[in-house]
Amino acid sequence: MAKCPFAQWRPITGPSGHNVGGPYKIVHHTTEGSSAAGAFTAFATHRSDPHFTVDGTTVYQHIDTDLAARALRHDAGTPETNRDSAVQIEVVGFAGAPKRTATLKNVARLCRWIEQTHAVPQAWPAGPPKPPVRGADPGGHRRDPAIWGNQGGHFGHSQVPGNTHWDPGYTAVEADYVLHATFDADGAATNRDDPRVAPLLARAAVPATEYAPEVMDDHDADAGEPDGEGGNGDNRP
């Protein structure tokens, strides 16, 4: 059993089965909504649970990380996604907008726990996810099946083979922070002056406002897996 000690346990529809490949990797999504509660409703409707949902106050865990989640699309005959040892995090926010600092702090702390628990390299094998261009999909995402299937590390949903969503839309500053910020056992930051961490902490506050991004709706239906693995819903409240 692999449950994060600082997460709040909140099962929704359960895992999609056991992992059938690897190595372990972390996949970053955005909920395309402004609240964790709205995301939970979408997960229940679409059977699209990630392992974790993270906002500015709480890390919620829905599925044991030794089992597979449901938040990626996987069509029959295509490279494995959910069950390729992909630990999935839904970040409350929008791909087309800046993410709140408090939320990213919780994401980074969670990532350090996943890395330690599952020996995930602290790297972006396909490069950092592409940031939005004027709030919209920048295009040109690298979804290389060889990288995905053979390298552990961090991936954006935008970098998963067989998927078309472009989240998380991290800026370079956000991508550096979630990869390099470190914390003590109580969750206090330990490397605030690190040049890969400090720029995010120094930026202006991100307002907690609604934002209308480009719709990302390629995962509206169950992917038809024999074990009941579903595709990711639109994840909007």
N, C-alpha and C positions, 0 to 999 in steps of 0.2 A: 504494500500500500504506500502510495506517495501523495501525501497531503501537505500542503504548505502550512507551516505552523502559525503564520500570521494572517492567513486567509480565513474568511468566513465561509463555512461549508454550506452550499446552497444547490443541491441537485435539482435538475429540471426534467429532462427526458432521458437522461442516461447516456452511456457510451455507445459507440458504434461497433464495438468489439475489441479484439486484441490487435496489437500492432503486428504487421507481417513483414516489415522491412525496417530500414534505418539507414544511417545513424540518426540519433535524436537531433531534433532541430526545434527552433522556436519560430512560430508564425505570428506576425503582428497584423491585426485587423483593426478597423474602426467600426463602431456600432452604427454610424450614420443616424445618430439620435443624441439627445442631450441628457439622457438619464439612464441609469442602470435598470431601473424598473421597466422602462419602455423596451429595453433590449431583452429583458427576461420574457416579456410577453411575446416578442418576435421569435425568440428561440423556441418557446413552447409551441407556437403556431406552426413553425416550419421544421421542427425537430432539427435544429441547427446549432445545438449547444457547442460552445468552445469549452476548453478546460477552465478558463478564467474570464471574468469581466472585471475591469478596473476603472474606478473613477477617482476623484480627488480625495476621497475619504476612506475607501474600502477596497480591498482585494477580495472578490468573491470567487470561490472555487466550485465548479459544477461537476467536474469529472476527475477521478484519480488520474494522475499523469502516467501511471503504468498502463492505462487503457487509452483507446483512441476516441477523439472528439468527433464532431459532425459538421464543423463550420466551413469546410472546403467542398467544392464540387468535385465529384469523381464519377465520370461516365464509364460505362462498361468498356473494356478494351483499352483504356488509357492508363498512364502511369499512376500508381497508387498515390493518394494524397493524404487523406485523414489518417490512414493506418500505416503511413510511412514514418512512424515515430515522431509525428508533428504535434508538439505541445502548443496549443493555440490560445492566444490572448486577444480578447475584444476590448479595445481601448474606447471608453466613452468619449465620443467626439466625432468629428467629420474629417474625411480625407482632404477636403478642399479648404480647411481652415486650420489655424494654429491650435495645438493641443495645450491644455492648461498645465502649468508647471507642476502643481500638486498631483495631477493625474500621472504625469510622466515620472515623477519621483516614485510613485507606487509601482509603475510598470518596471522601472529600472531595478528597484529592490526585488521585485518578483523574478525578474530575469536572472539576477545573481543567484537566487535560490534554485531556479530550474537548471542553470548551468552547472552548479555544484552537484545537484541531485542526479542529473542525467549525463554528465560529462559533455555538455554542449560547448563548443568553441565560442569564444567571445569575438565573433567576426561576422561580416555580411558576405557570404560566399559569392553571391550574385551582384555584389555592390550594394550600397545603401539604396533603399526604395526611393523612387523619384518623387520630388515634391510637386505640388499642384502648380499649374500655370494659370494665374488669374482665377484661382478657385476651381479649376477644371482639370480633367485628366490630361497629363502631359504626353501620354503615349510612349511607345518605344520601350516597354517593360521587358526585362530579360527573364523569360520563363524556360530555362534550359533544363530539360529532363535529366541530363547527365549530372549537372551540378546538384539539382534537387535530390536525386536518388543516391548520390555518393558522398556528399559533403554535409557534415553537421554544421550548425551555426544558426544565425538569425536570417529570416526571410520575411519580406512583406507578402501579404496576400497577392499583391501585384506580381510576384515572382514565382508563383506556383503553377506548374504545368496544368493545362486543361481548365484554368480559371481565367476570367476576364475582368474581375473587379480590380480597381487600381489603388485600393487602400493599402497602407495607412496614410500615404501622402506625407511622410515625415520630411521636414526640412533637414538640411545638413546638420544644423545645430541640434535638432531633436534626435536625429539618428545617432549622432555622437553621444549625446547624453544617455539615452537608454542603453547604449552599449558599454559605457565606461563609468557611470556613476557608481560609487560604492558606499556601503552603509555598515554600521555596527549592528550588534545583535538586537538593539532596541529600535533600529530604523533611522538612526541619526546619520546624516551625511558625513563621510570621512575624507572626501577628496574634492571639496568645493573649489579649490584653487587650480585643479587640473585644467589645462587649457582646452580639453575636450568636453569639460563639464561646466566650467564657469560661464561661457557665453549664454547658455540657456538660463542660468540663474540670474544673469544681469539684464535680461531682456525685459521689456515693458510687460506688465500684467496682461494676460489674455482675458478679455471679458467673457463672462458666462452668458452668452446670448445665443439665440437660435440662429441657424445658418442654413440656407437652402442650397445644398451642393448638387452637382450633377447626379442623377439617379444611377445607382448601381444595382441592377436587378437581374443579373444573369443566373441567380440561384433561387428561382421561385418554386421549384418542385423537387420532390424526392429524386435522387439520382438513380434509383432502381437497383441498389446493391442487394445481393442475396441475403445479407445479414441485416438488412433494414437500414443501412447507412443512408442518411439523407443528404441533400444538398443544402447549402446555406441560403436562408431567406434574405430578404432585403435588409433585415435588422433595423428597421425604423419603427419607432413607437407608433 
